Amino acid sequence: MEFLDVIKKRYSVRGYLDKEVEKEKIEYVLNAATIAPTGVNAQPFKVFVIDAKKYKQELSEIYAAKWFVEAPYVIAVVALRDKAWTRPWDGKNIADIDATIVMDHIILAATDVGLGTCYIGAFKKNKAYEFLNLDENEEVVLFTPLGYPNAEPRDTPRKELDEFVVYVD
């Protein structure tokens, strides 16, 4: 698939088939995480691959939508603050930015091999930390289900370029 086709094909999947995902597709998706750009190439993240059937109750407490646990897997990307680059001029630690880029690579790779995903940022932070057994240096940034789609894309109108692009000459 051409890159722009992958981007255009990706949508927030809110329904999944009860169908196992092939190991080679999971590895393809996870390998995309390893090549995601991060500040000074520190790769300050962990990727959790969670069996959704085995941990259905715990995952449902993190995010309550029924479709969240329909896919065979849920992926969590966790930022490692102590390993991320920090801008020296203002002290901004970019671990959350790095983790977001990693999730974007995962989601686009999943789309490329016919899998569905949905960015989940509206989760219950305390439940997520407890379930993943994280320490204060680790930050859960995003979740996504990972599986075969069983839902059509919703109409999501997009802005025209002139509504958000500013050229600075």
N, C-alpha and C positions, 0 to 999 in steps of 0.2 A: 504494500500500500504506500502511496506517496505521502510525504509528511503532512501536507495541508489536508489531505483526505482523512488522515488519522485525527487531526485536530477537529475537523468539521464533523466527523462521525461520533466523537466522544460526547456523551451526555450523562446527566445524573440519573443513574438507573435506580428505580425505586420498586423493583420486583425481580426476583431471581428464580431460575429453574432449580429443582432439586436434582442436580447433576454434578458429579465430581469433576474437578478441574485436573487436567493432566499435569503430571509432575514437571514435564519439560516446559509447559506454559508458565507454571509458577516460577521456575528457575529463570525463564526469560524475563519475566516481570521483575524479579528480585535483582537480576543482573543490571537492569536499567538503573536501579538505585545506586549501584557502585560507580556508575559513570556520571552521576549528577554532579554538577559543579558546586563546590562549597568554598567558603572563604579560606584562602591559603591552602586549599585542598585538604583541610583537616578532617573531613568526613566525620563530623561530630554528631553521629546519630546511631540509633538502633532501629531495626525494623522487626516488629513482632508479627508473626503469622499465627493467627489464632483459629483453632478448629471451632467453627460457629455452632455445630451441633453439640459438641462436648461442653461448651461454655455458654450455651444459649441463655441461661438465667443470668449469669454475671454480665454478659454483654447487653442484655435487655435492660439491666439496671444502669448501664453507662449511657445508652441511647435507646429510647423506648419504641421507636418505629418498628412495626412487625417485620417489614422487609429487610431491616438491618441484619437480621440473623437468618434470612432465607438462603443466602449464598453459603457455600461450604466453608468459606474463610472470611475473616475480618483481619485487615492489616492495620496496624498502628505504627506511626512514625513518631519516634521519641527523640527529642533534641538533647544533646549532652552539653550543657552550658559550660562546664569546666574545660571542655576540649575545643570549643569554638573560638573563632577569631573575634576579638573585640577591637572596635575602632578606637585608636588611642586619643583622638581629638575630642570625642564626646562620650566615651565609655559604653557605646551601644554594642552589646553582645549579639551576634547575628545567628545564633543557634536556631532560633525559630524560623528565620529566613531560609537557612540551609535545609532544615527539615521540610519546609514547604516545597522547595525545589525538588527534593528527593521524592516526595509524594506525587508531584506533578509528573516526574519521570515514570514512576510506577503506574500511574493512571493512564498515561499515554501509551506505554508499552502494553498494558492490559487491553486497551482498545485495539491496538495493532494486531493482537492475536484473538480477537473476537470475544473478549471478556468484558463484563460490565463492572462499573465502580460508581461511587458517589462520595464526594468530599464531605466529611462529617467533622465540623468544628463545634457544633452545639451540643457537646457531650457533657456529662456530669464529671467534672474534673476529679473530685475526691474519690468517686467510685473507680475511675480509670486508674488512678495512682494506686489504690488499694489492690485492685485486680492484677495489675502488672508488677506490683511490689517495687515501686520506684523510690529512689531517694530524692533529696532536695536539689540535687544537681541535674536531675533528669526532668524533662518537660514533655508531656504528651502534647503533640501539636495537632495531629489529624488522625482520623480513622477513615477507612473505606471498606465496604464489603467487597469481595472479589468472587465473581462467579459468572455464570452464563445468564444474560439478561432475559427477563420475562415481563418486560414492560416497555412500552413505546416512549420515545422522547416527548416531553411536553413542549409546547410552543414557547420558545424563549427569544423574544425579539432582541436584537442587538443594536447598539448605537451606530450611527454613521461615523466615519473617521473624523469628520469636521466637528463632531460633538465632543471629542476628547483629545485630539492630537493638537499639540501646540509646537509649531516650528520656531526655534530661537535662532535668529540670524545674526 
